[in-house]
Amino acid sequence: MDDDFVGIVYRTDTSCSLGSHDLSAMREVIGMPERILGASMHLPIWTVLFQYPSFSVTYESGLNDLHLFDAGIEIFTQDKIVKVQYDTPYIKGLPVTMSVKEKVKGVKSNGFQERVVRKT
């Protein structure tokens, strides 16, 4: 991977340091990307498109005037969406919420189910 990865993702000003927890979780879950396909750094929101061996990942982060913490990883496949949502990275051991939306094959027709799991 080229040196541009570090320059785009790890900036030292406070507006961009918030994403370090998200990027750490991404590395643990899906590994390091092969390269960066593109980036948009128009504050207050920025977006990076990472290329992995068999898929792409869109990373978005930013700060606005709402002062809400909204962080998660969402994975889309042909018949399932899995989202892992965490409320804050600053409280150790806080449970995360996982939601699974999926197509369910039945005898007569296809259906849809959504499950929410929050281990407490």
N, C-alpha and C positions, 0 to 999 in steps of 0.2 A: 504494500500500500504506500502511496506517495506521501510526502510531508505535508501536503495541503490538508489532510485529514485533521492533524493537530491544530493547524491555524484556524480552520473553520469552526471546529467544535469546542476547543478549549481556549476561550478568550478569558482574559483576566479581569475584565470589568464586571461589576455586580449584575448587570442585566443578563449576562450570558452564563454566569457560573451556576445558576439554578439547574441547568440541564445535566450536570455531572452525575447526579443520582440516576437519572433516566438512562444515560449512556452506559453507566456501570451495569444496570439491570439488563440492558440490551446485550452487552458483551457476555454476561453470564448465561443468558437464555439462548441467544442465537449466534454468539461468537463475533469475531471481527469481520467487518465488511471488506470486500476486495478493493473497492474504490468508491469514490463519490461521483455520482452521475450529474448532480446539479445542486445548487443552493440558492436560496433567496434570503437575503439578510436585511429585509426592510422592517425595522423596528416599529412597533413593539413586538411583532411576531416574526419568527424566522423558521425556515423550513430547509431540510437537507434530504436529498434522495440518495440512499446508499445502495450499492450493488453487492449482493451476496452471490454465491455460486449458482443457485437455482431460483432466486427470487430477489425482489427489490423491497426496500423498507423506506417509508416516508417518516421522517422525524420532524415534529413540530414542537416549538417551545416559545415562550414569551411572557411578558408581563404587561398587564393592562390595569386600568383603574378599578377593576372589580375586586381585587385582592382575594381571589379564590384560588385554592390549590386543587388542581385537577390533573392527576397523573395516572397513566395506565399504559398497558401494552395490549394491542388488539390484533388478532390474527384472523385473516379471512381465507377460507378455502371454498371449494365449489359448493359444499353443502353444510358448512359449519362456520360459525364465528365465535371465537373465544376471546373474552376480554378479561384481563387481570387489572383491577383498579386498586390503587393504594392511596389512603387518605393523606398521609404525610410520611416522608422519609426520616423525620426528626424524632419519632417516638419508637424506640426499639421494641420489637415484639408485637406491634399493633397488627391485628388480623387484616388480611387483604380480602377483597371481594372478587370472586370469579363468576362471570356469567357466561353461559353457553347457550347459543341459539343454533338450532340444527333442524335439518330436514329429517323426518321420521318416516320410514317406509312402512306402510301398512298393507294389509291384505287387499283392501278395496281401493285405497287412494293414499297419496302421500300427505303427510301432515307436517306440522311445525311444533316444536317444543322449545321452551326457554327455561333454563334452570339457573338459579342463583345460589352460589355456595359461599358462605362466610363462616369459616372455622373460628369458634370462640373458645 
